[in-house]
Amino acid sequence: MKKLYDEMPNGYLESIQKGLGAVQSFRRQMSYGTGSAEEQIGRLKREIDEADAVVIGAGAGLSTSAGFIYSGERFERYFFDFAKKYGIRDMYSGGFYPFPDEETRWAWWARNIYFNRFVGPAKPVYNELLSLVKGKDYFVITTNVDHQFQKAGFDKKRLFYTQGDYGLFQSVNPALKKTYDNEEWVMSAMEAQGFAKDAHGVFQVPVDRELSMRIPAELIPKCPEDGSDVVMNLRADDSFVEDEGWKRASAAYSDFLRRHESLHVLYLELGVGANTPVIVKYPFWQMTMSNSKAVYACVNYGEAFCPEEIADRSICIDDDIADVLDKLK
């Protein structure tokens, strides 16, 4: 069976289309694992210890487990004014809101980027995951855009952020296929809204003054090369910029898979939902089925399952990722 990663460095979107076709090779019956939760966790611990390599596929559920929750109390704490004025209910949907002007739209994005990219998570989930695979031959592919793997200390050369990075802008000029670091701009835009740093250097909502929901016009970000408008480097359509760093990471991931395709590989899927299963879930299923030595593991609260074809070499744990990692310690 032709592997999904054959054309990944130069044909990422084509590989996604292949992923949609590949899932047709599985029967519709799904397995939800066998044995108690303790037995499944014990199996997972042994596989991490004994595998020749570990491929981690991470989705939004991993960051949610770490504390990056886009709604509820966390949203109300930092976006209460936007919620009141515009009726926005969560950080994700706010990114698509038709704000009245660019000053307001970029004030929103500055907060969204800061609290989901430059602030650490509430729980040490990423650090605990690193402690489990440190010293192993591992690679990470993730649809998350919050940069938390690298912040936790994962080797940059073993990371592939497929969908972009909150910490990067890209120009709307299609001739400029580059990305631009936005940290300095984010910090200035946060200060312009009235956020104040605490003793740890983290911006907090001030208690002695109101926040502004707009930034000055001169702070609206522009491309440093030609002055064109910029957008977030997040995959939303075919204008997404796959820069040189993205291409290197894609090639490194493909090379890692090729070098380990016949070895005892643990494909460890963490918090991958139904939004982009063709990037992690379906390829993991296919590669497990193609390699009799491979094992597939899925840890996902409410969505832990696998095709029956690989059920005997799968571990499905329906539980919070943070709790499972804590038990694995």
Number of C-alpha atoms within 10 A of each C-alpha: 8 10 18 23 23 15 15 19 18 12 12 19 13 13 21 21 13 18 22 14 12 19 18 10 8 17 10 10 9 14 18 18 22 14 11 10 16 12 13 19 20 14 15 25 16 12 23 19 15 14 19 16 24 24 23 22 23 24 26 20 21 24 26 19 22 21 18 22 20 17 16 11 11 16 20 17 12 18 23 15 16 18 16 11 9 12 12 19 18 18 23 13 11 20 14 9 13 11 14 8 10 16 18 20 20 23 22 24 19 22 22 22 21 20 20 22 20 19 15 17 20 13 15 16 25 22 17 17 20 17 15 15 18 13 8 16 15 22 23 22 21 24 22 22 24 24 18 21 24 14 16 17 13 21 15 13 13 18 22 24 20 20 19 26 21 24 23 19 24 27 27 18 15 11 7 14 15 19 25 16 13 17 18 9 13 23 16 13 25 23 15 18 20 18 22 16 14 11 7 6 8 14 19 15 17 13 9 6 9 12 18 15 19 17 23 14 12 8 15 17 21 17 19 11 10 10 11 13 15 19 16 22 24 19 16 10 7 8 15 20 23 21 15 12 13 19 17 15 21 25 18 18 22 17 16 17 19 13 9 17 18 14 14 19 27 27 29 24 25 26 22 26 18 9 10 13 18 20 25 24 25 24 23 26 23 22 23 24 20 16 15 14 15 27 26 27 27 28 28 24 17 12 17 22 20 24 20 17 16 21 19 13 18 29 30 25 28 19 16 19 24 22 11 19 20 12 12 16 10
